[in-house]
Amino acid sequence: MLKIIVRFRSIILRTTRRLGWLPPTLARLCLGLVFFNSGWGKLHGLPEVIEYFRSLGIPAPEIQAPLAAGTEFICGLMLLLGLFTRVATVPLMVTMIVAILTAKKDEIEGISSLFTFIEYLYILLLVYLAVGGPGPLAFDRVLVKWLPAGDEDGPESSVRMAHHVRTA
């Protein structure tokens, strides 16, 4: 019975090592599509977004609404392409933090409230991409080849990281 368990574990580990590229790629593509579409929608409905921002009490909504819409659109596109992925995650995280602190502030009853917000899930996935990188199927991987030596944590770091994780 122990041999069967060891063999099964070996198969699982081998398979998951080969699929190490999949989680960062899916996270990047899903978030990229969400933000790209959201930004596109906001850019094409700016008057309504400005009024919504005004109703939330966000200062200078005429500036903040296009800024948020443009950030979501451009950074979403960057995520979709896997282009400067780690850089693109930062403004998106800031945008989601602002969304929680403004649009969701009435729903916050404690720290556990965060777990019910989709914006919080977006932040967690953005942190995952910022730390682990976009995965190997990204333009970042091509750019790393042109960078000077010293970038030991290129976009394939998430795949290497997956290889080093040993779990049951």
Buried (B, 14 or more C-beta within 10 A) or exposed (E): EEEEEEEEEEEEBEEBEEEBBBBBBEBBBBBBBBBBEBBBBBBEBEEEBBEBBBEBEBEEBEEBBBBBBBBBBBBBBBBBBBBBBBEBBEBBBBBBEBBBEBBBEEEBEEEEEBEEBEBBBBBBBBEBBBEBBBBBBBBBBEBBEEEEEEEEBBBBBBBBBBEEEEEE
